[in-house]
Amino acid sequence: MSGGSTASHVYSMVLRAMDQRKISGGHLIDLGCGNGAFLQLIQNRFSVSTGVDAVRYQALPPSSRFIQENLNEAIWESLPRNKADVVVAIETIEHLENPRAFMRNAVNLCKPGGWLIATTPNQLSFLSLLTLIVKGRFNAFQDVHYPAHLTALLPVDLLRIGQELQLEDLDLEFGKWGRMPGLAIPFPSMISRAFPQQFSDHLLLIGRKVM
């Protein structure tokens, strides 16, 4: 569902979560892969990688498989179930109409013990809450983002979804990178590291499918 690539600090957040848990090898599926930038980053970490999106982009790495799929559909007929060691959805869920149905489908792709990782804008960041107060909408869900960005999820919403799916080792992590209001530069890293929820523009849910 992505129109292309995502900011590098979001990819860094995902890679950091993988490194901390020593996640590598096997089959990775990237839901909403866009132009394949993340698949390019992980091509040496996994023996098989598959990108899934509504359209295929020219820049998709030739070493990755591609499956065309509308991620808003209730059932993904073309995707193999219980096969993936890791399923990632990087800045995808906010583009979709039904995040719970999407996450159920994503978990179904994981083999028992496989990892699910999903990122989305952090609605509780300083920038997002300030935008909500001033403009009456979250920062990543202003008029300029519509209709691409449809569904704003709070951290508690992601945790509840993970709990509903009975994910193990469930955790929320923050990107530790946040843009200063009105500027094109981030907050100093010492601030975003000390207060990650308040000064991170993105967050990540990670968990494992029950064995």
PLY file of the C-alpha trace (Angstrom):
ply
format ascii 1.0
element vertex 211
property float x
property float y
property float z
element edge 210
property int vertex1
property int vertex2
end_header
0.00 0.00 0.00
2.98 2.32 0.31
3.57 4.81 -2.48
7.30 4.16 -2.39
9.86 4.31 0.37
9.66 5.25 4.03
11.98 7.52 6.02
15.30 5.89 6.86
14.81 6.33 10.61
11.72 4.10 10.42
13.72 1.35 8.72
16.40 1.81 11.40
13.77 1.29 14.09
12.71 -2.01 12.52
16.29 -3.22 12.02
17.13 -2.30 15.60
14.20 -4.36 16.88
15.33 -7.31 14.75
18.95 -7.04 15.89
17.96 -6.90 19.56
16.07 -10.19 19.15
18.54 -11.76 16.70
15.85 -12.11 14.04
17.29 -13.29 10.72
17.21 -16.19 8.31
14.27 -17.94 6.70
11.45 -16.16 4.89
10.48 -12.51 5.36
7.28 -11.02 3.93
7.01 -7.24 3.57
3.35 -6.15 3.45
3.01 -2.83 1.64
6.56 -3.07 0.31
6.35 -0.01 -1.99
9.52 0.35 -4.02
11.27 -2.38 -2.06
13.68 -0.16 -0.11
13.39 -2.30 3.02
13.72 -5.52 1.04
16.97 -4.11 -0.33
18.23 -3.48 3.21
17.51 -7.02 4.45
18.36 -9.06 1.36
21.48 -10.53 3.03
19.67 -11.31 6.29
17.03 -13.69 4.94
17.22 -16.56 2.49
13.84 -15.66 0.95
12.06 -12.30 0.84
8.66 -11.49 -0.60
7.17 -8.06 -1.23
3.41 -7.54 -1.28
1.66 -4.44 -2.58
-1.19 -3.28 -4.80
1.25 -2.38 -7.59
4.76 -3.46 -8.52
7.42 -0.77 -8.58
10.39 -0.79 -10.95
12.89 -0.44 -8.11
11.85 -3.69 -6.41
15.00 -5.80 -5.86
15.21 -8.60 -8.45
16.24 -11.02 -5.68
12.85 -10.61 -3.96
9.63 -12.28 -4.93
6.58 -10.09 -5.53
2.90 -10.83 -4.97
0.23 -8.35 -6.02
-2.51 -8.11 -3.42
-5.08 -5.60 -2.20
-4.35 -5.50 1.52
-7.81 -4.07 2.22
-9.39 -7.36 1.13
-10.86 -9.56 3.85
-8.94 -12.65 2.67
-5.59 -12.75 0.87
-5.99 -15.68 -1.46
-2.56 -15.37 -3.10
-0.42 -15.44 0.05
0.82 -18.63 1.73
-0.30 -19.18 5.32
1.88 -20.38 8.20
5.08 -20.05 6.15
6.84 -16.80 7.09
9.50 -16.47 9.77
8.93 -12.71 9.84
6.11 -10.51 8.55
6.69 -6.75 8.50
4.19 -4.00 7.77
6.15 -0.75 7.68
3.95 2.35 7.57
1.15 0.30 6.04
-1.58 -0.11 8.63
-2.55 3.58 8.66
-3.42 3.31 4.94
-6.00 0.57 5.54
-9.71 0.55 6.33
-9.70 -2.31 8.84
-6.49 -2.63 10.87
-7.72 -5.57 12.93
-8.60 -7.65 9.88
-5.22 -6.74 8.38
-3.33 -7.81 11.49
-5.25 -11.10 11.70
-4.30 -11.82 8.10
-0.68 -10.87 8.79
-0.46 -13.26 11.75
-1.94 -16.01 9.61
1.06 -15.68 7.29
3.50 -16.36 10.16
4.58 -19.86 11.02
4.21 -20.80 14.71
6.86 -18.82 16.58
7.24 -16.37 13.69
7.55 -12.65 14.29
5.12 -9.88 13.33
6.38 -6.28 13.18
4.15 -3.31 12.36
5.02 0.39 12.39
2.80 3.46 12.21
2.94 7.19 13.07
3.03 7.93 16.79
-0.14 9.88 17.56
1.08 10.69 21.09
4.27 12.46 20.04
4.73 16.12 21.01
4.37 17.17 17.38
1.22 15.10 16.83
-0.51 16.27 20.02
0.40 19.89 19.29
-1.08 19.54 15.80
-4.20 17.99 17.32
-4.63 20.97 19.66
-3.99 23.57 16.97
-5.67 21.96 13.94
-8.00 19.35 15.43
-6.28 16.37 13.79
-3.17 14.29 14.29
-0.03 15.42 12.47
0.09 12.47 10.05
-3.66 12.72 9.35
-4.08 16.24 8.04
-6.01 17.06 4.87
-2.86 16.72 2.76
-2.51 13.08 3.88
-6.11 12.10 3.08
-7.19 9.71 1.63
-3.81 7.94 1.77
-3.80 7.96 5.57
-7.10 6.59 6.83
-6.70 5.05 10.28
-4.96 6.66 13.25
-3.98 4.15 15.93
-2.81 4.97 19.45
-0.13 2.87 21.17
-2.82 1.28 23.34
-4.74 0.28 20.20
-1.72 -1.59 18.85
-1.18 -3.35 22.17
-4.83 -4.36 22.34
-4.65 -5.77 18.81
-1.53 -7.73 19.72
-3.23 -9.08 22.83
-6.34 -10.03 20.84
-4.08 -11.98 18.49
-2.44 -13.67 21.50
1.03 -12.62 20.39
3.86 -13.64 22.69
6.83 -11.44 23.67
4.61 -8.49 22.81
6.25 -5.07 22.98
6.00 -1.47 21.81
9.08 0.45 20.73
9.60 4.01 19.59
11.79 5.31 16.78
13.68 7.86 18.92
13.50 10.38 16.07
11.01 13.22 16.02
10.69 16.37 13.96
10.58 19.71 15.72
7.33 21.65 15.07
7.65 24.06 12.17
11.14 22.86 11.29
12.64 20.22 9.01
15.10 19.09 11.69
14.67 16.54 14.48
14.84 17.05 18.21
18.32 16.45 19.67
18.90 12.70 19.95
19.54 12.92 23.71
15.97 14.21 24.15
14.32 11.61 21.92
16.28 8.82 23.61
15.34 10.06 27.10
11.65 10.55 26.25
10.96 8.22 23.31
7.16 8.27 23.41
6.98 12.04 23.54
9.64 12.75 20.91
9.35 9.91 18.37
7.35 10.39 15.20
6.86 6.62 14.76
6.35 3.52 16.84
6.55 -0.20 16.36
4.59 -3.21 17.61
6.42 -6.52 17.71
5.31 -9.96 18.84
5.52 -13.67 18.10
2.81 -16.02 16.92
1.97 -18.64 19.52
3.90 -21.88 19.02
0 1
1 2
2 3
3 4
4 5
5 6
6 7
7 8
8 9
9 10
10 11
11 12
12 13
13 14
14 15
15 16
16 17
17 18
18 19
19 20
20 21
21 22
22 23
23 24
24 25
25 26
26 27
27 28
28 29
29 30
30 31
31 32
32 33
33 34
34 35
35 36
36 37
37 38
38 39
39 40
40 41
41 42
42 43
43 44
44 45
45 46
46 47
47 48
48 49
49 50
50 51
51 52
52 53
53 54
54 55
55 56
56 57
57 58
58 59
59 60
60 61
61 62
62 63
63 64
64 65
65 66
66 67
67 68
68 69
69 70
70 71
71 72
72 73
73 74
74 75
75 76
76 77
77 78
78 79
79 80
80 81
81 82
82 83
83 84
84 85
85 86
86 87
87 88
88 89
89 90
90 91
91 92
92 93
93 94
94 95
95 96
96 97
97 98
98 99
99 100
100 101
101 102
102 103
103 104
104 105
105 106
106 107
107 108
108 109
109 110
110 111
111 112
112 113
113 114
114 115
115 116
116 117
117 118
118 119
119 120
120 121
121 122
122 123
123 124
124 125
125 126
126 127
127 128
128 129
129 130
130 131
131 132
132 133
133 134
134 135
135 136
136 137
137 138
138 139
139 140
140 141
141 142
142 143
143 144
144 145
145 146
146 147
147 148
148 149
149 150
150 151
151 152
152 153
153 154
154 155
155 156
156 157
157 158
158 159
159 160
160 161
161 162
162 163
163 164
164 165
165 166
166 167
167 168
168 169
169 170
170 171
171 172
172 173
173 174
174 175
175 176
176 177
177 178
178 179
179 180
180 181
181 182
182 183
183 184
184 185
185 186
186 187
187 188
188 189
189 190
190 191
191 192
192 193
193 194
194 195
195 196
196 197
197 198
198 199
199 200
200 201
201 202
202 203
203 204
204 205
205 206
206 207
207 208
208 209
209 210
